[in-house]
Amino acid sequence: MSATSSSDTVVTRFAPSPTGFVHLGNIRTALFNVLLSGKHGGDFLLRIEDTDQERSKDEYTAALMEDMRWLSLHWARGPVDDDGKPGEYHQSQRLPLYQEYYDKLEEVGQAYPCFCSAQRLAVLRKTQLSAGQPPRYDGICANLSKEEVEKKITEGQKPTLRFRVPKSEEVTFNDLVRGDQRFNSDDIGDFIIRRGDGTPAFFFTNAVDDGLMNVTHVLRGDDHLTNTPRQLMILSALGIRHPEYGHISLIIGDDGSPLSKRNGSMGIREMREQGYFPEAVVNYLARLGHYYADNSYMSIEQLAAQFDASHLGKAPAHFDMVQLQHWQKEALAAADDDTVWQWLGEAVHKQIPADKKELFLSVVKPNIGNPQEGLDWANVFFTDELIIEDDAQQAIDEAGKEFYEIAAKIFTEEPDFKAAIKTIGAQASKKGKALFWPIRAALTGKVHGPEMSDLSVLLGVDEVVARCKRAS
């Protein structure tokens, strides 16, 4: 029994194979489908395509669902929970159903058993390519008699099942992203819908389930574009309604090659472990290959309201770490203090005096992008082990001993930090970078960071004076 929905409901889906941890491109596909259904107040389905029993692992399904929940990519129908038994939304549980539809296709002559060996097919492909022809099956098994088929099976041969492609037909559809698409059926050739070991081919089960689950719109990678005419023919032969398809561009790295760890890719688990906010990841991915006129930080509901499939790009989308960091900063700025405090973690909590917690948070939020950077600033303000960066050491050396003797004296006498710096500048005959960098370098070991006036409050006058004396 398959799920149903009303005919006017927009239903999208994400249908991964659990053969590894989900990567950024797959999660972006899931996000676009969530946004599309959300735009129309529809449903988003999660289906686990686990017919490859050898490679599919429950741990990958559990990890996928954990990643999606973290990003607030919630499904209306799908696997119940990580520990639940597989059900209707696991393809491995639907094999008898697929057999029913294989039988239907054979009954109407739209499918037939094929006994060609892998070796024969490889030679055929090589011969066609060398002749400048598109590689496709030559149909040698298409007209075997019932007796011939039974004889081969009795001999122990295990046939594949091929779909009989209609001759001289044009398969057309309007791609949600790429517009009008046309394919000549004669260029496709009869294709395998069930393997010799009895396992179903991807595009058969994928198409049948979309139809039976009343999926109305599918956004997926453009590497699936050539699967679409095959799936349309299958659904047409079975009398099942097909969804509208849209094929989105793939993500590439800064070197122009497919996204990988080598050119900047990170898994969702890795992002979570490094302290990225889920809202930052969502805001970035929503714009990676999709144009938004509004470039402000938005909730997933706001992103859905402004989502438009016609704004999906046809060209490959470039992964940009700078843009990801931008949205991380935006997420940090939007987060309340309690959220940021919990995000910073126990190591930071142990460093911060209770009376300095609120000020510390307001000071560091604009200057960090992950919890480790928060810990680095906690160490700057509340430990004696100050690490001096190279450009800070250069600023200290250039300022000289006399500068810091003046600074220590003025900070001791003048309680107002801004007034003290002004006086130091006048007495040392320095201004601008030549004044501020040496002071910041002595107090923090860095030449960039929080507002100078906040430093004295976090450090206290005695520590400010002590650090100036150490720098001299």
C-alpha positions as CSV (number, residue, x, y, z in Angstrom):
1,M,0.0,0.0,0.0
2,S,1.4,3.4,-0.9
3,A,0.9,6.8,0.5
4,T,-1.6,9.2,-1.0
5,S,-2.2,13.0,-1.1
6,S,-4.7,15.3,-2.6
7,S,-4.3,16.1,-6.2
8,D,-3.7,19.8,-5.5
9,T,-0.9,19.3,-2.9
10,V,2.7,19.9,-4.0
11,V,4.7,16.9,-2.9
12,T,8.5,16.9,-3.2
13,R,10.9,14.2,-2.0
14,F,14.6,13.4,-1.2
15,A,15.5,9.8,-2.0
16,P,19.1,9.1,-1.1
17,S,20.9,5.7,-1.1
18,P,22.5,5.0,2.3
19,T,25.8,3.9,1.0
20,G,27.9,6.6,2.7
21,F,27.7,9.7,4.8
22,V,25.7,12.4,3.0
23,H,27.7,15.1,1.2
24,L,27.0,18.8,0.7
25,G,25.5,18.4,-2.8
26,N,22.9,15.9,-1.6
27,I,21.9,18.0,1.4
28,R,21.5,21.0,-0.9
29,T,19.2,18.9,-3.1
30,A,17.1,18.0,0.0
31,L,17.0,21.6,1.0
32,F,15.7,22.8,-2.4
33,N,12.9,20.2,-2.3
34,V,12.0,21.3,1.3
35,L,11.9,24.9,0.1
36,L,9.8,24.1,-2.9
37,S,7.2,22.2,-1.0
38,G,7.3,24.8,1.8
39,K,6.7,27.6,-0.8
40,H,3.3,25.9,-1.7
41,G,2.4,24.6,1.7
42,G,2.9,21.1,0.5
43,D,4.6,17.9,1.8
44,F,8.2,16.8,1.7
45,L,9.0,13.1,1.7
46,L,12.1,11.2,2.7
47,R,12.5,7.9,1.0
48,I,15.5,5.6,1.6
49,E,16.6,3.9,-1.7
50,D,18.3,0.9,-0.1
51,T,17.8,-1.9,-2.7
52,D,21.6,-2.3,-2.8
53,Q,21.7,-4.5,0.3
54,E,25.5,-5.1,0.1
55,R,26.4,-1.4,0.2
56,S,23.4,0.1,2.1
57,K,24.0,0.5,5.9
58,D,21.6,1.4,8.7
59,E,24.3,3.7,10.2
60,Y,24.3,5.8,7.1
61,T,20.5,6.1,7.2
62,A,20.7,7.1,10.9
63,A,23.4,9.7,10.2
64,L,21.5,11.1,7.3
65,M,18.4,11.7,9.4
66,E,20.5,13.2,12.2
67,D,22.0,15.6,9.7
68,M,18.6,16.6,8.2
69,R,17.1,17.1,11.7
70,W,20.0,19.3,12.7
71,L,19.3,21.5,9.6
72,S,15.6,21.5,10.3
73,L,14.9,19.7,7.0
74,H,11.8,17.9,8.4
75,W,9.8,15.4,6.4
76,A,6.1,14.9,6.5
77,R,6.3,11.2,5.6
78,G,9.3,8.9,5.7
79,P,11.3,6.8,8.2
80,V,9.9,7.2,11.7
81,D,13.1,7.3,13.7
82,D,16.6,6.1,13.7
83,D,15.8,2.9,15.6
84,G,12.5,2.2,13.9
85,K,12.0,-0.8,11.7
86,P,12.2,-0.1,7.9
87,G,8.8,0.4,6.3
88,E,7.1,1.7,3.3
89,Y,9.7,4.5,2.8
90,H,12.5,2.0,2.6
91,Q,12.7,0.5,-0.9
92,S,14.1,-2.7,0.4
93,Q,10.7,-3.4,1.9
94,R,8.9,-2.8,-1.4
95,L,10.5,-5.5,-3.6
96,P,7.2,-7.6,-4.0
97,L,5.5,-4.4,-5.2
98,Y,8.1,-3.8,-7.8
99,Q,7.7,-7.4,-9.0
100,E,4.0,-6.7,-9.6
101,Y,4.9,-3.9,-11.9
102,Y,7.6,-5.9,-13.7
103,D,4.9,-8.5,-14.3
104,K,2.5,-5.9,-15.7
105,L,5.1,-4.6,-18.2
106,E,5.8,-8.2,-19.3
107,E,2.1,-8.9,-19.7
108,V,1.6,-6.0,-22.1
109,G,4.9,-6.7,-24.0
110,Q,6.7,-3.6,-22.6
111,A,9.5,-5.7,-21.0
112,Y,11.3,-8.9,-21.9
113,P,14.1,-11.1,-20.5
114,C,17.6,-10.5,-21.8
115,F,20.3,-13.2,-21.7
116,C,23.2,-11.3,-23.1
117,S,26.4,-11.6,-21.2
118,A,28.4,-8.7,-19.9
119,Q,31.1,-9.6,-22.3
120,R,28.9,-9.5,-25.4
121,L,27.4,-6.1,-24.3
122,A,31.0,-4.7,-23.8
123,V,32.0,-5.8,-27.3
124,L,28.8,-4.3,-28.7
125,R,29.4,-1.0,-27.0
126,K,33.0,-0.9,-28.2
127,T,32.0,-1.7,-31.8
128,Q,29.3,1.0,-31.8
129,L,31.6,3.7,-30.4
130,S,34.3,2.9,-32.9
131,A,31.8,3.3,-35.7
132,G,30.7,6.6,-34.3
133,Q,27.3,5.4,-33.2
134,P,25.7,6.0,-29.8
135,P,26.0,2.9,-27.7
136,R,22.7,1.2,-27.2
137,Y,21.3,-2.3,-26.9
138,D,20.8,-4.0,-30.3
139,G,17.6,-5.8,-29.2
140,I,18.9,-9.4,-30.0
141,C,16.8,-10.8,-27.2
142,A,13.7,-8.7,-27.9
143,N,11.9,-11.3,-29.9
144,L,12.8,-14.6,-28.2
145,S,9.9,-17.0,-28.1
146,K,8.4,-18.2,-24.8
147,E,9.9,-21.6,-25.4
148,E,13.4,-20.1,-26.0
149,V,13.2,-18.1,-22.8
150,E,12.1,-21.1,-20.8
151,K,14.9,-23.2,-22.2
152,K,17.6,-20.7,-21.3
153,I,16.2,-20.3,-17.8
154,T,16.1,-24.1,-17.4
155,E,19.7,-24.2,-18.4
156,G,20.4,-22.0,-15.4
157,Q,20.9,-18.7,-17.2
158,K,19.7,-15.6,-15.2
159,P,18.3,-12.9,-17.4
160,T,18.0,-9.3,-16.8
161,L,14.7,-7.6,-17.6
162,R,14.7,-4.9,-20.3
163,F,12.2,-2.2,-21.0
164,R,11.0,-2.2,-24.6
165,V,11.5,1.3,-25.8
166,P,8.9,2.5,-28.4
167,K,10.4,3.1,-31.8
168,S,10.7,6.5,-33.4
169,E,9.1,8.5,-30.7
170,E,10.1,11.8,-29.2
171,V,10.1,12.0,-25.5
172,T,9.5,15.6,-24.3
173,F,9.1,17.3,-21.0
174,N,9.4,20.8,-19.6
175,D,12.3,20.8,-17.1
176,L,11.6,23.1,-14.1
177,V,15.2,24.5,-14.4
178,R,16.3,23.9,-18.0
179,G,13.0,24.3,-20.0
180,D,12.0,22.3,-23.0
181,Q,13.7,18.9,-23.3
182,R,13.5,16.5,-26.2
183,F,14.9,13.0,-26.6
184,N,14.6,10.6,-29.5
185,S,13.6,7.1,-28.3
186,D,15.8,5.5,-31.0
187,D,18.9,7.0,-29.4
188,I,18.1,5.4,-26.0
189,G,17.6,1.7,-26.8
190,D,16.0,-1.0,-24.7
191,F,17.4,-0.6,-21.1
192,I,17.7,-2.9,-18.1
193,I,15.0,-2.4,-15.4
194,R,15.9,-5.5,-13.3
195,R,19.4,-7.0,-13.0
196,G,20.3,-10.6,-13.4
197,D,20.4,-11.1,-9.7
198,G,16.9,-10.0,-9.3
199,T,17.6,-6.5,-7.9
200,P,15.8,-3.6,-9.4
201,A,17.5,-0.8,-11.4
202,F,17.5,2.6,-9.8
203,F,15.5,4.5,-12.3
204,F,12.7,1.9,-12.3
205,T,12.1,1.9,-8.5
206,N,12.7,5.6,-8.3
207,A,10.1,6.4,-11.0
208,V,7.5,3.9,-9.7
209,D,7.8,5.1,-6.1
210,D,7.5,8.8,-7.2
211,G,4.3,7.9,-9.0
212,L,2.8,5.7,-6.3
213,M,3.7,8.2,-3.6
214,N,2.0,11.0,-5.5
215,V,5.2,13.1,-5.8
216,T,4.4,16.1,-7.9
217,H,7.8,17.8,-8.2
218,V,11.4,16.5,-8.2
219,L,14.5,18.6,-8.0
220,R,17.6,16.6,-8.5
221,G,21.1,16.8,-9.9
222,D,21.6,17.4,-13.6
223,D,23.5,14.1,-13.7
224,H,20.0,12.5,-13.7
225,L,18.8,14.4,-16.7
226,T,19.3,11.5,-19.1
227,N,17.4,9.2,-16.7
228,T,14.2,11.2,-17.1
229,P,13.1,10.1,-20.6
230,R,13.5,6.5,-19.4
231,Q,11.4,7.1,-16.3
232,L,8.7,8.9,-18.3
233,M,8.4,6.0,-20.6
234,I,8.2,3.5,-17.7
235,L,5.5,5.5,-16.0
236,S,3.6,6.0,-19.2
237,A,3.6,2.3,-19.9
238,L,2.3,1.6,-16.4
239,G,-0.4,4.3,-16.6
240,I,1.1,6.1,-13.6
241,R,1.3,9.9,-13.3
242,H,4.8,11.3,-13.5
243,P,6.1,14.3,-11.5
244,E,7.5,17.5,-12.9
245,Y,11.3,17.2,-13.0
246,G,13.9,19.9,-12.5
247,H,17.6,19.3,-12.8
248,I,19.9,21.5,-10.8
249,S,23.5,22.3,-11.4
250,L,26.2,20.4,-9.5
251,I,28.5,22.0,-7.0
252,I,32.1,22.5,-8.0
253,G,35.2,23.6,-6.0
254,D,37.2,26.7,-6.5
255,D,39.4,24.9,-9.0
256,G,36.4,24.1,-11.2
257,S,36.4,20.4,-10.5
258,P,33.6,18.4,-8.7
259,L,33.4,19.3,-5.1
260,S,35.6,17.1,-2.9
261,K,37.6,17.4,0.3
262,R,40.6,18.3,-1.8
263,N,39.0,21.6,-3.0
264,G,37.0,22.7,0.1
265,S,34.1,20.3,0.7
266,M,33.0,19.3,4.2
267,G,30.5,16.9,5.3
268,I,27.5,18.0,7.4
269,R,28.8,16.1,10.4
270,E,32.1,17.8,10.0
271,M,30.4,21.2,9.8
272,R,28.5,20.4,13.0
273,E,31.6,19.3,14.8
274,Q,33.4,22.5,13.8
275,G,30.7,24.7,15.3
276,Y,28.8,25.9,12.2
277,F,25.3,27.0,13.0
278,P,22.7,25.0,11.1
279,E,21.0,28.3,10.1
280,A,24.3,29.5,8.6
281,V,24.6,26.3,6.5
282,V,21.0,26.6,5.3
283,N,21.3,30.3,4.4
284,Y,24.4,29.5,2.4
285,L,23.2,26.4,0.6
286,A,19.9,28.0,-0.3
287,R,21.8,30.6,-2.3
288,L,24.3,28.1,-3.8
289,G,22.8,27.8,-7.3
290,H,19.6,29.7,-6.5
291,Y,19.1,33.5,-6.7
292,Y,17.5,35.5,-4.0
293,A,16.8,39.2,-4.5
294,D,16.7,39.5,-0.7
295,N,20.2,38.8,0.6
296,S,19.4,39.2,4.3
297,Y,19.7,36.4,6.9
298,M,16.4,34.4,6.8
299,S,14.7,31.6,8.6
300,I,14.0,28.4,6.6
301,E,10.3,29.5,6.4
302,Q,11.3,32.9,4.9
303,L,13.7,31.2,2.5
304,A,10.8,28.9,1.4
305,A,8.5,31.9,0.9
306,Q,10.9,33.5,-1.6
307,F,12.1,30.3,-3.3
308,D,11.4,30.1,-7.0
309,A,12.5,27.1,-9.2
310,S,13.0,29.6,-12.1
311,H,15.8,31.2,-10.1
312,L,17.8,27.9,-10.0
313,G,20.9,28.3,-12.1
314,K,21.9,26.1,-15.0
315,A,25.6,26.7,-14.6
316,P,27.7,24.8,-12.0
317,A,27.6,26.4,-8.5
318,H,30.9,27.3,-7.0
319,F,31.5,26.4,-3.4
320,D,32.9,29.5,-1.6
321,M,34.2,29.2,2.0
322,V,34.2,33.0,2.3
323,Q,30.4,33.1,1.7
324,L,29.9,30.2,4.2
325,Q,31.9,32.2,6.8
326,H,29.7,35.3,6.1
327,W,26.5,33.4,6.9
328,Q,28.2,31.9,10.0
329,K,28.8,35.5,11.2
330,E,25.2,36.4,10.4
331,A,23.9,33.4,12.3
332,L,26.1,34.4,15.3
333,A,24.8,37.9,15.2
334,A,21.2,36.7,15.2
335,A,21.7,34.2,18.0
336,D,20.8,35.2,21.6
337,D,23.4,35.1,24.3
338,D,22.1,31.9,25.9
339,T,22.5,30.1,22.5
340,V,26.0,31.5,21.9
341,W,27.0,30.6,25.5
342,Q,26.0,27.0,25.1
343,W,27.6,26.9,21.6
344,L,30.9,28.1,23.0
345,G,31.1,25.0,25.2
346,E,32.4,23.9,28.6
347,A,36.0,24.8,27.9
348,V,35.1,28.5,27.5
349,H,32.6,28.4,30.4
350,K,35.4,27.3,32.8
351,Q,37.5,30.3,31.8
352,I,35.0,33.2,32.1
353,P,34.3,34.8,35.6
354,A,30.5,35.0,36.2
355,D,30.7,38.8,36.4
356,K,32.4,39.1,33.0
357,K,30.2,36.6,31.0
358,E,27.8,39.2,29.5
359,L,30.6,41.6,28.5
360,F,32.7,38.7,27.1
361,L,29.8,37.6,24.9
362,S,29.1,41.1,23.5
363,V,32.8,41.7,22.9
364,V,33.7,38.4,21.1
365,K,30.5,37.7,19.1
366,P,31.6,40.0,16.2
367,N,35.1,38.6,16.3
368,I,34.7,34.8,16.2
369,G,33.3,32.2,13.8
370,N,33.6,29.0,15.8
371,P,33.9,27.9,19.4
372,Q,37.7,27.4,19.2
373,E,38.1,31.1,18.4
374,G,35.9,31.9,21.4
375,L,38.2,29.8,23.5
376,D,41.3,31.6,22.0
377,W,39.8,34.9,23.2
378,A,39.0,33.5,26.6
379,N,42.6,32.5,26.9
380,V,43.7,36.0,25.8
381,F,41.6,37.7,28.5
382,F,41.7,35.3,31.4
383,T,45.0,33.4,31.4
384,D,48.6,34.6,31.8
385,E,49.9,32.7,28.7
386,L,49.6,35.3,26.0
387,I,50.5,34.1,22.6
388,I,52.0,37.0,20.5
389,E,51.3,36.7,16.8
390,D,54.0,37.7,14.3
391,D,52.5,41.0,13.2
392,A,51.7,41.9,16.8
393,Q,55.4,41.2,17.8
394,Q,56.5,43.5,14.9
395,A,54.2,46.3,16.2
396,I,55.6,45.8,19.7
397,D,59.2,46.0,18.5
398,E,58.6,49.1,16.4
399,A,56.8,50.9,19.3
400,G,59.8,50.4,21.6
401,K,60.4,50.3,25.3
402,E,59.8,54.0,26.0
403,F,56.3,53.8,24.4
404,Y,55.2,51.1,26.8
405,E,56.8,52.9,29.8
406,I,54.6,55.9,29.0
407,A,51.6,53.6,28.4
408,A,52.0,51.8,31.8
409,K,52.3,55.1,33.6
410,I,49.2,56.8,31.9
411,F,47.0,53.7,32.3
412,T,47.9,53.7,36.1
413,E,46.9,57.4,36.5
414,E,44.0,57.7,34.1
415,P,40.9,55.5,34.8
416,D,39.2,56.4,31.5
417,F,40.6,54.1,28.8
418,K,39.9,56.3,25.8
419,A,41.3,59.3,27.5
420,A,44.4,57.4,28.5
421,I,45.1,56.3,24.9
422,K,44.7,59.9,23.8
423,T,47.2,61.0,26.4
424,I,49.6,58.2,25.4
425,G,49.5,59.3,21.8
426,A,50.2,62.9,22.7
427,Q,53.2,62.0,24.9
428,A,54.6,59.4,22.5
429,S,53.9,61.5,19.4
430,K,52.0,58.6,17.8
431,K,48.6,58.3,16.2
432,G,46.4,56.0,14.1
433,K,47.8,52.6,13.5
434,A,51.2,53.5,15.1
435,L,49.3,54.2,18.3
436,F,46.5,51.6,18.4
437,W,48.4,48.5,17.1
438,P,51.1,48.5,19.7
439,I,48.6,48.9,22.5
440,R,46.3,46.2,21.2
441,A,49.3,43.9,20.5
442,A,50.6,44.2,24.1
443,L,47.1,43.6,25.6
444,T,45.9,40.7,23.3
445,G,48.9,39.5,21.2
446,K,47.0,40.5,18.1
447,V,46.6,43.6,16.0
448,H,42.9,43.0,15.2
449,G,40.0,42.2,17.5
450,P,37.4,43.7,19.8
451,E,36.8,47.3,20.5
452,M,39.7,48.8,22.4
453,S,37.5,50.3,25.1
454,D,36.1,46.9,26.0
455,L,39.6,45.5,26.5
456,S,40.3,47.4,29.7
457,V,37.0,46.3,31.3
458,L,37.6,42.6,30.5
459,L,41.3,42.8,31.6
460,G,41.1,45.3,34.5
461,V,43.4,48.2,35.0
462,D,46.1,46.2,36.9
463,E,46.3,43.6,34.1
464,V,46.4,46.3,31.4
465,V,49.4,47.9,33.2
466,A,51.1,44.6,33.8
467,R,50.9,43.7,30.1
468,C,52.3,47.0,29.0
469,K,55.2,46.5,31.4
470,R,55.8,43.0,30.0
471,A,55.9,44.4,26.4
472,S,58.6,46.9,27.4
